[in-house]
Each structure stands twice: as structure tokens, then as C-alpha cells.
Amino acid sequence: MSPRRIKVLQLQNYYNVNASDLAEQIIQALPTDRYEVTTAFLRGRPGPGEPVSKAERSVYFGYSKSAVSGLRLRALWALYRHCRAEGYDAVIAHRFKPVNMLMLLNRWLRLSACIGVAHGFGEYDRSFRCWVARQLVTPAWRLVGVSRAVRDYLIGANAGFTPANTRQINNAIDISRAEGLQHPAEQARAMLGLPADAFVFGAIGRLVPVKGHIHLLRAFARVKDAHPQALLAIIGEGRGRPELEAAIAELGLEGRALLLGARDDALQYVRGFDAFVMPSLSEGLPLALLEGMSGRLPVIGSDIPSLKPILEDCGGRIFPSGRHEVLAERLAEVLALSPEARRAEGERAYQYLCRAHSIEDFRRQYRELLIELLEGAGRD
């Protein structure tokens, strides 16, 4: 008789399944002949035509935002009963609420293989949260930061997370998939309505203030007159569009700065850009920057903690967050490069991406971490 498969619960706060979802990539890291994965969402569920998880089973608890705030007693009780009934061997929890809930419940569940994934900063800024985490973290837990900066944040938070129980597993993209989706430069430009002979700075991201697009517009306004062939193209949609449209008019950028709206799989257009810019004021999981690298583009980004180490390691160009006058200098530097130097800079970024952020390494590291915990508990 073949051995029972290892039962794994992956818990997320709210439903959000897409092609670049790293929780889905963890599922693909676990062979179905050895692991039985259930993915669960505290809030939300897919609507008609929306994607579902690749896990063997999906559970939607269907709670409102208020039901998973504060003490969360009803949600905790339902999650506890579910875990007891299913008899999971391991859990993987994403972001603060699922991690906190499972840390608390594991005082009774006593699972010996628990992984908590932190996708950004700020979750342990409150002293009370840190105190609670110190009481609940046990040898069964490993915390994962999705970048060097997030790992360092966790270790420095005084929440019981140490170099011994905290790991760095870099966020990643499926580079082969990305390259397979990307259209040749001329075709991508035609699809976006961009002229073939322009120099295009590209950005991808929701049109919300935290993405810093207003600073990018102000920076571009400083270089546009000296470089009449340059354009700025932003793929994305959001509540910040009226402010950005007003800024385009105020700065005289009509026809030079283009808000292209939302596009499915925006990374398919990156080869239509000559350089990629990420001016974010805050960012937990900078997948758009990695997507820009997959197009072999020079990359420019702000010095926020989640971006700066990546930009340093890949040879990208960095500016102080929110300082549009310095960003303008970085744009001018890239415009001054010869085509050969620009291609070489993009190739360096691409080679770094392959070394440090490949989806194969990402999957392997999660699989090995889970095996390490299960073997330590005598289960694997």
C-alpha cells in the first residue's frame, strides 16, 4: 500500500488568484503524488469566469472584513474545526491575519510544520502585535520574507523572529512563461498604439498614489524638451487617473505621457519599452520590476526597502523615493546611453533575474523548507 499523502493547508486572507500569484506557485512546487494541497480563503470567492486555484480543493470561508478583524472568534472557531476535521500535516499562511490565527490555533492543533509568509512591511510595527507573536511562535514555525529587505524587517521587529527561524525566499516570476508571452518590440508597440521610432519609458502598475506615478510625470516633464523623441507610457488603471490626467495637462505632457489603461498580462508588452521605471512610494512584492527585467530592459526604481536591494544587485538605477528631480536625472542618464550600452544594461538585469528570481528556485526552496520541517517532526 502506498503511503498516505502529506496534507497541506495553504491559507490566505482574501481570494486573489492570478497567473503570477506566488501562492499558486507554491502549490505547483508540491508534487501531487506526495502532497494533497487545500487552499483556503478567509474572504471572497471567484466570480463567474474568474480563475480558481490549482490546488486539489479550494475552501471559501466567506467572511466579511469585520469578521476577521479584532478577536475573530467566529472565524477562529471555524478554522479550528476545519483543521481538526481534515488532519493537516502542515500549514502555509500568507500575510499577518492568517499567520496570527494559525499561530494561536496551533497551541491546540500542535502541527509541527508551519510556514508563515510575509509579503511586505508594517505588519509588525505595533508593539502589541510583536508581543503576541513572541508568545505564540514555536519551533514548529518558519517565517519567510519575500526579499532580503522583508526578511531583515522580520528579524528586526522584536516579534520573536530570528535568523534561525526566518528565511529569505525571493519573490519570483516564471521567466519562461514571461518570455513566451512577450511580443516583439514592433508588435508590442503597434498593439499599444506607440510610434515605432520613439524612445519609450514604460511603467506598469495600478493608478493609485502609492505607485508614485505623479513623481514619474514630474520627472519626465523635466527631460521631455531636451529629448523630443521620448515618450512615457503607463499601463494600469485606478482611482488616481483623474489626478494624473490633470498633471499631464498642467505639465504640458499631452501626447508625450500616455495612460494606456489596464491590460491583461501586461508583461506581454514590455519589449515595446526601451526602459522600465518603478517609482513606487511603498511596495511589498515588486513583481512588475521583475517583469521589466524579463524583457531585458534597463530598470529604474525608487530606494524603498523592497526595491533598493534588487536594483543594487541587478545594476539598476536608483533615486530617492518621491524625489522627482533626481528621477529626472536617472531618466536623462538612460537617454544618454548608446543603444549598445542600453542593451548591455538590460542584459545584466536579465541575467540577475535568472540567478536570483527564477520560479524554479522559488518552488525548490519552499519544497525543501517544508521537507525540512516535516523531517524534523519525523513525518516525511
For each residue, the residues with C-beta under 8 A, 3 or more apart:
1:
2:
3:
4:
5: 33 34 35 36
6: 34 35 36 89 90 374 379 380
7: 35 36 38 86 87 88 89 90
8: 30 35 36 37 38 88 89 90 91 92 370
9: 37 38 39 40 83 86 88 90 91 92
10: 23 26 27 37 38 39 40 55 91 92 93 94
11: 39 40 41 42 79 91 92 93 94 98 101 102
12: 15 16 23 39 40 41 42 93 94 95 98
13: 41 42 43 68 94 95 97 98
14: 41 42 43 44
15: 12 41 43 44 45 46 60
16: 12 21 44
17: 21 24 46 50 51 52 53
18: 21 24 51
19: 51 177 265
20: 173 174 287
21: 16 17 18 24 25
22: 25 26 146 171 172 285 362
23: 10 12 26 27 39 53 92 94
24: 17 18 21 27 28 53 54
25: 21 22 28 29 172 174 359 362 363
26: 10 22 23 29 30 92 363 366
27: 10 23 24 30 37 39 53 54 55
28: 24 25 54 363
29: 25 26 362 363 364 366 367
30: 8 26 27 34 35 37 367 370
31: 34 35
32: 35 36 56
33: 5
34: 5 6 30 31
35: 5 6 7 8 30 31 32
36: 5 6 7 8 32 56
37: 8 9 10 27 30 55 56 57
38: 7 8 9 10 55 56 57 58 59 86 88
39: 9 10 11 12 23 27 53 55 57 58 59
40: 9 10 11 12 58 59 60 61 82
41: 11 12 13 14 15 44 45 58 59 60 61
42: 11 12 13 14 61 63 68 75 79 97 98
43: 13 14 15 61 62 63 64 65 68
44: 14 15 16 41 60 62
45: 15 41 60 62
46: 15 17 50 51 52
47: 50
48:
49:
50: 17 46 47
51: 17 18 19 46
52: 17 46 58
53: 17 23 24 27 39 58
54: 24 27 28
55: 10 27 37 38 39 58
56: 32 36 37 38
57: 37 38 39
58: 38 39 40 41 52 53 55
59: 38 39 40 41 82
60: 15 40 41 44 45
61: 40 41 42 43 75 78 79
62: 43 44 45
63: 42 43 67 68 74 75
64: 43 67 68
65: 43 68 69
66: 69 70
67: 63 64 72 74 75
68: 13 42 43 63 64 65 72 75 97
69: 65 66 72
70: 66
71: 76
72: 67 68 69 75 76 97 101
73: 76 77
74: 63 67 77 78
75: 42 61 63 67 68 72 78 79 101
76: 71 72 73 79 80 101 104 105
77: 73 74 80 81
78: 61 74 75 81 82
79: 11 42 61 75 76 82 83 101 102 105
80: 76 77 83 84 105 108 109
81: 77 78 84 85
82: 40 59 78 79 85 86
83: 9 79 80 86 88 91 105 109 111
84: 80 81 87 109
85: 81 82
86: 7 9 38 82 83
87: 7 84
88: 7 8 9 38 83 91 111
89: 6 7 8 111 113 374 379
90: 6 7 8 9 111 113 114 115 370 373 374
91: 8 9 10 11 83 88 102 106 111 113 114 115
92: 8 9 10 11 23 26 115 116 117 366 370
93: 10 11 12 98 99 101 102 114 115 116 117
94: 10 11 12 13 23 98 99 116 117 119
95: 12 13 98 99 117 118 119 123
96: 99 100 118 123 124 129
97: 13 42 68 72 100 101
98: 11 12 13 42 93 94 95 101 102 116
99: 93 94 95 96 102 103 116 117 118 143
100: 96 97 103 104 129 132 133 136
101: 11 72 75 76 79 93 97 98 104 105
102: 11 79 91 93 98 99 105 106 109 114 116
103: 99 100 106 114 116 133 136 137 141
104: 76 100 101 107 136
105: 76 79 80 83 101 102 108 109
106: 91 102 103 109 110 111 114 136 138 140
107: 104 110 136
108: 80 105
109: 80 83 84 102 105 106
110: 106 107 140
111: 83 88 89 90 91 106 114 140
112: 140 373 374 376 377 379
113: 89 90 91 140 370 373 374 376 377 379
114: 90 91 93 102 103 106 111 140 141 142 373
115: 90 91 92 93 141 142 143 144 366 369 370 373
116: 92 93 94 98 99 102 103 141 142 143 144
117: 92 93 94 95 99 143 144 146
118: 95 96 99 123 143 144 145 146 150 153 154
119: 94 95 146 150 284 285
120: 123 146 150 282 283 284 285 306
121: 125 149 150 153 282 284 305 306
122: 125
123: 95 96 118 120 129
124: 96 129 130 133 153 154 157 159
125: 121 122 129 157
126: 129 130
127: 130 131
128: 131 132
129: 96 100 123 124 125 126 132 133 159
130: 124 126 127 133 134 157 158 159 160
131: 127 128 134 135
132: 100 128 129 135 136
133: 100 103 124 129 130 136 137 159 160 161
134: 130 131 137 158 159 160
135: 131 132 160
136: 100 103 104 106 107 132 133 160
137: 103 133 134 141 143 159 160 161 165
138: 106 141
139: 165
140: 106 110 111 112 113 114 373 377
141: 103 114 115 116 137 138 165
142: 114 115 116 165 166 167 369 373
143: 99 115 116 117 118 137 154 161 165 166 167
144: 115 116 117 118 151 166 167 168 169 366 369
145: 118 148 149 150 151 152 153 154 166 167 168 169
146: 22 117 118 119 120 150 169 170 171 284 285
147: 150 151 168 170 171 306 309 310
148: 145 151 152 168 170 309
149: 121 145 152 153 305 306 308 309
150: 118 119 120 121 145 146 147 153 154 168 284 305 306
151: 144 145 147 148 154 155 166 167 168
152: 145 148 149 155 156
153: 118 121 124 145 149 150 156 157 305
154: 118 124 143 145 150 151 157 159 161 166
155: 151 152 161 162 163 166
156: 152 153
157: 124 125 130 153 154 161
158: 130 134
159: 124 129 130 133 134 137 154
160: 130 133 134 135 136 137 165
161: 133 137 143 154 155 157 165 166
162: 155 165 166
163: 155 166
164:
165: 137 139 141 142 143 160 161 162
166: 142 143 144 145 151 154 155 161 162 163
167: 142 143 144 145 151 365 369
168: 144 145 147 148 150 151
169: 144 145 146 362 365 366 369
170: 146 147 148 356 357 361 362
171: 22 146 147 285 286 287 290 357 362
172: 22 25 290 357 358 359 361 362
173: 20 177 178 267 287 290 291 294 353 357 359
174: 20 25 177 178 359
175: 178 179 294 353 354 357 358 359
176: 179 180
177: 19 173 174 180 181
178: 173 174 175 181 182 267 291 294 295
179: 175 176 182 294
180: 176 177
181: 177 178 265 267 268
182: 178 179 188 267 268 269 270 271 294 295
183: 187 188 191 268 269 271 272
184: 187 188 271
185: 188 189 271 272
186: 189 190 196
187: 183 184 190 191
188: 182 183 184 185 191 192 268 269 270 271 272
189: 185 186 192 193 194 195 196 200 272
190: 186 187 193 194 196
191: 183 187 188 269 272
192: 188 189 233 235 260 269 272
193: 189 190 258 260
194: 189 190 198 200 231 233 258 272
195: 189 198 231
196: 186 189 190
197: 229
198: 194 195 229 230 231
199: 227 229 230 231 274 335
200: 189 194 230 231 232 233 272 273 274 275
201: 216 220 230 231 232 233 273 274 275 276 277 331 334
202: 232 233 234 235 269 270 272 273 274 275 276 277 292 297
203: 213 216 232 233 234 235 236 276 277 278 279 288
204: 234 235 236 266 267 270 276 288 291 292
205: 211 213 234 235 236 278 280 288
206: 211 236 237 238 240
207: 211 213 234 236 237 238 239 240 241 244 259
208: 211 238 239 240
209: 212 214 240 243 281
210: 280 281 282 283
211: 205 206 207 208 236 240 279 280 281
212: 209 215 216 279 280 281 302 321 322
213: 203 205 207 216 217 234 240 244 279
214: 209 217 218 240 243 244 247
215: 212 218 219 279 322 323 324 327
216: 201 203 212 213 219 220 232 234 277 279 324 327
217: 213 214 220 221 232 244 247 248 251 253 257
218: 214 215 221 222 247 251 324 328
219: 215 216 222 223 279 324 325 327 328 330 331
220: 201 216 217 223 224 230 232 253 256 257 328 331
221: 217 218 224 251 252 253
222: 218 219 324 325 328 331
223: 219 220 226 227 230 328 331 332 335
224: 220 221 227 228 230 253 256
225: 228
226: 223 332
227: 199 223 224 230 332 335
228: 224 225
229: 197 198 199
230: 198 199 200 201 220 223 224 227 256 331 335
231: 194 195 198 199 200 201 256 257 258
232: 200 201 202 203 216 217 220 253 256 257 258
233: 192 194 200 201 202 203 257 258 260 272 273
234: 202 203 204 205 207 213 216 244 257 258 259 260
235: 192 202 203 204 205 260 261 262 263 266 269
236: 203 204 205 206 207 211 259 260 261 262 266
237: 206 207 241 261 262
238: 206 207 208 241
239: 207 208
240: 206 207 208 209 211 213 214 243 244
241: 207 237 238 244 245 259
242: 245 246
243: 209 214 240 246 247
244: 207 213 214 217 234 240 241 247 248 259
245: 241 242 248 249 259
246: 242 243 249 250
247: 214 217 218 243 244 250 251 253
248: 217 244 245 251 253 254 257 259
249: 245 246 252 253 254
250: 246 247
251: 217 218 221 247 248 257
252: 221 249
253: 217 220 221 224 232 247 248 249 256 257
254: 248 249 257
255: 258
256: 220 224 230 231 232 253
257: 217 220 231 232 233 234 248 251 253 254
258: 193 194 231 232 233 234 255
259: 207 234 236 241 244 245 248
260: 192 193 233 234 235 236 263
261: 235 236 237
262: 235 236 237 266
263: 235 260 266 268 269
264:
265: 19 181 268
266: 204 235 236 262 263 269 270 288 291
267: 173 178 181 182 204 270 291 294 295
268: 181 182 183 188 263 265
269: 182 183 188 191 192 202 235 263 266 272 273
270: 182 188 202 204 266 267 273 276 291 292 294 295 297
271: 182 183 184 185 188 295 296
272: 183 185 188 189 191 192 194 200 202 233 269
273: 200 201 202 233 269 270 276 292 295 297
274: 199 200 201 202 297 298 334 342
275: 200 201 202 297 298 299 300 331 334 342
276: 201 202 203 204 270 273 289 292 293 295 297 298 299 300
277: 201 202 203 216 299 300 301 327 331
278: 203 205 283 286 288 289 292 299 300 301 302 307
279: 203 211 212 213 215 216 219 301 302 319 321 327
280: 205 210 211 212 283 286 301 302 304 307 321
281: 209 210 211 212 302 304 321 322
282: 120 121 210 304
283: 120 210 278 280 286 304 306 307
284: 119 120 121 146 150 306
285: 22 119 120 146 171 306
286: 171 278 280 283 289 290 301 306 307 310
287: 20 171 173 290 291
288: 203 204 205 266 278 291 292
289: 276 278 286 292 293 299 301 307 310 311
290: 171 172 173 286 287 293 294 310 353 357
291: 173 178 204 266 267 270 287 288 294 295
292: 202 204 270 273 276 278 288 289 295 297 299 349
293: 276 289 290 296 297 299 314 349 350 352 353 357
294: 173 175 178 179 182 267 270 290 291 350 353
295: 178 182 267 270 271 273 276 291 292 346
296: 271 293 343 346 347 349 350
297: 202 270 273 274 275 276 292 293 346 349
298: 274 275 276 316 317 334 337 342 345 346 349
299: 275 276 277 278 289 292 293 311 314 316 317 349
300: 275 276 277 278 316 317 318 319 327 330 331 334
301: 277 278 279 280 286 289 307 308 310 311 316 317 318 319
302: 212 278 279 280 281 307 308 318 319 320 321 322 327
303: 307 308 311 318 319 320 321
304: 280 281 282 283 307 308 321
305: 121 149 150 153 308 309
306: 120 121 147 149 150 283 284 285 286 309 310
307: 278 280 283 286 289 301 302 303 304 310 311 318
308: 149 301 302 303 304 305 311 312 318
309: 147 148 149 305 306 312 313
310: 147 286 289 290 301 306 307 313 314 316
311: 289 299 301 303 307 308 314 316 317 318
312: 308 309 316 318
313: 309 310 352 356
314: 293 299 310 311 348 349 352 353
315: 345 348 349 352
316: 298 299 300 301 310 311 312 349
317: 298 299 300 301 311 330 333 334
318: 300 301 302 303 307 308 311 312 330
319: 279 300 301 302 303 323 326 327 329 330
320: 302 303 323 326
321: 212 279 280 281 302 303 304
322: 212 215 281 302
323: 215 319 320 326 327
324: 215 216 218 219 222 327 328
325: 219 222 328 329
326: 319 320 323 329 330
327: 215 216 219 277 279 300 302 319 323 324 330 331
328: 218 219 220 222 223 324 325 331 332
329: 319 325 326 332 333
330: 219 300 317 318 319 326 327 333 334
331: 201 219 220 222 223 230 275 277 300 327 328 334 335
332: 223 226 227 328 329 335 336
333: 317 329 330 336 337
334: 201 274 275 298 300 317 330 331 337 342
335: 199 223 227 230 331 332
336: 332 333
337: 298 333 334 341 342 345
338: 341 342
339: 342 343
340: 343 344
341: 337 338 344 345
342: 274 275 298 334 337 338 339 345 346
343: 296 339 340 346 347
344: 340 341 347 348
345: 298 315 337 341 342 348 349
346: 295 296 297 298 342 343 349 350
347: 296 343 344 350 351
348: 314 315 344 345 351 352
349: 292 293 296 297 298 299 314 315 316 345 346 352 353
350: 293 294 296 346 347 353 354
351: 347 348 354 355
352: 293 313 314 315 348 349 355 356 357
353: 173 175 290 293 294 314 349 350 356 357 358
354: 175 350 351 357 358
355: 351 352 358
356: 170 313 352 353
357: 170 171 172 173 175 290 293 352 353 354 361 362
358: 172 175 353 354 355 361 362
359: 25 172 173 174 175 362 363
360: 363 364
361: 170 172 357 358 364 365
362: 22 25 29 169 170 171 172 357 358 359 365 366
363: 25 26 28 29 359 360 366 367
364: 29 360 361 367 368
365: 167 169 361 362 368 369
366: 26 29 92 115 144 169 362 363 369 370
367: 29 30 363 364 370 371
368: 364 365 371 372
369: 115 142 144 167 169 365 366 372 373
370: 8 30 90 92 113 115 366 367 373 374
371: 367 368 374 375 380
372: 368 369 375 376
373: 90 112 113 114 115 140 142 369 370 376 377
374: 6 89 90 112 113 370 371 377 379 380
375: 371 372 378 379 380
376: 112 113 372 373
377: 112 113 140 373 374
378: 375
379: 6 89 112 113 374 375
380: 6 371 374 375
